[in-house]
Amino acid sequence: MSANKTIINTAKAPAPIGPYNQAVKAGDTLYISGQIALSPQTGELVGSSVADEARQVLDNLGAILAEAGYAFSDVVKTTIFLRDMGDFAAVNEVYGTYFTEQAPARETVAVAGLPKNVRVEISAIAWKA
């Protein structure tokens, strides 16, 4: 670990399920690994609907942002991965409650599968001077 690169992990978000960290801060930029709807306490999948999953994913992102001293308003880019593009509207509705001002740049892509067969995964990049 160097002065310009800091590993960020918090018990308030689920532990990584592979050889990666929850986030890496490089200079003023925070790169957050894709989050899925796992409970930080149990490591188990949360939610019976895609909206429930999206809320847990965004709560996990929020916990990582807070651990690093950032907020949702500092997020400049997100990527949303959906197992089914038919879930776009439901995820978008939840997403809009977390990004209420100056929404970040974003893309949403449909994928063939996601870890633990979840319906949604979101990664983020945040920046602040």
C-alpha positions in Angstrom: 0.0 0.0 0.0 1.4 3.4 -1.0 0.4 6.9 0.1 -1.5 7.3 -3.2 -3.4 4.0 -3.0 -5.5 3.0 0.0 -7.5 -0.2 0.4 -11.0 0.4 1.8 -13.0 -2.3 3.6 -15.8 -2.1 6.1 -17.8 -4.6 8.1 -20.9 -2.5 7.2 -20.8 -4.0 3.7 -20.5 -7.7 2.7 -17.0 -9.1 2.7 -15.6 -9.7 -0.8 -16.3 -13.2 -2.1 -13.1 -13.4 -4.1 -9.6 -12.0 -4.3 -10.5 -8.3 -4.4 -11.3 -5.4 -2.0 -14.5 -3.5 -1.5 -12.8 -0.4 -2.8 -9.5 1.2 -3.6 -8.8 4.9 -3.2 -6.2 6.2 -5.7 -5.5 9.8 -5.1 -8.9 11.6 -4.9 -10.7 8.8 -6.8 -12.5 5.9 -5.1 -13.2 2.8 -7.2 -15.9 0.6 -5.6 -16.1 -3.1 -6.6 -19.4 -4.4 -7.9 -21.8 -4.9 -5.0 -24.6 -7.4 -4.9 -27.5 -7.8 -2.4 -25.7 -9.6 0.4 -26.3 -8.8 4.0 -23.1 -7.5 5.7 -24.1 -9.4 8.9 -24.9 -12.8 7.4 -23.3 -12.8 3.9 -26.7 -14.2 2.7 -28.7 -12.9 -0.2 -31.3 -10.2 0.8 -34.6 -9.4 -0.8 -37.4 -11.2 -2.6 -37.7 -8.6 -5.4 -35.3 -6.9 -7.6 -36.2 -3.6 -5.9 -35.3 -5.1 -2.5 -32.0 -6.3 -4.1 -31.3 -2.9 -5.5 -31.9 -1.2 -2.1 -29.4 -3.6 -0.4 -26.9 -3.1 -3.2 -27.1 0.7 -2.8 -27.0 0.4 1.0 -23.8 -1.6 0.6 -22.3 1.0 -1.7 -23.3 3.7 0.8 -21.5 1.9 3.6 -18.3 1.7 1.5 -18.6 5.4 0.5 -19.0 6.4 4.1 -16.0 4.3 5.3 -13.9 6.1 2.7 -15.3 9.6 3.7 -17.4 10.0 0.5 -21.1 10.3 -0.1 -23.5 9.5 -2.9 -23.1 13.1 -4.2 -19.4 12.3 -4.8 -20.2 9.4 -7.2 -19.2 10.4 -10.8 -19.9 7.0 -12.5 -21.8 3.8 -11.9 -22.3 0.7 -13.9 -25.5 -1.4 -13.3 -25.5 -5.0 -14.4 -28.9 -6.6 -14.7 -29.7 -10.3 -15.3 -32.9 -9.2 -17.0 -33.4 -5.8 -18.7 -37.0 -6.2 -17.8 -36.0 -5.2 -14.3 -34.6 -1.8 -15.5 -37.6 0.3 -14.4 -37.7 -1.2 -10.9 -34.0 -0.8 -10.3 -34.0 2.7 -11.8 -36.8 3.8 -9.4 -34.8 2.7 -6.3 -31.6 4.1 -7.8 -33.2 7.5 -8.1 -33.9 7.6 -4.4 -30.1 7.4 -3.6 -28.9 9.7 -6.4 -31.1 12.7 -5.8 -28.9 15.5 -7.0 -26.4 15.7 -9.8 -26.8 12.0 -10.8 -23.6 10.4 -12.0 -22.8 9.2 -15.5 -24.0 5.6 -15.9 -24.5 2.6 -18.1 -26.9 -0.3 -17.6 -26.1 -3.6 -19.2 -27.8 -6.9 -19.3 -25.6 -9.9 -18.6 -26.0 -13.6 -18.8 -25.4 -14.2 -15.1 -24.2 -12.6 -11.9 -22.5 -13.9 -8.8 -24.8 -16.0 -6.5 -27.4 -15.7 -9.3 -28.5 -12.2 -8.1 -30.6 -10.0 -10.3 -28.5 -6.8 -10.0 -25.0 -5.7 -9.3 -23.7 -2.1 -9.2 -20.1 -0.7 -9.2 -19.2 2.9 -8.7 -16.4 5.5 -9.0 -16.4 8.5 -6.7 -14.2 11.6 -6.7 -13.7 14.6 -4.5 -10.9 17.1 -4.1 
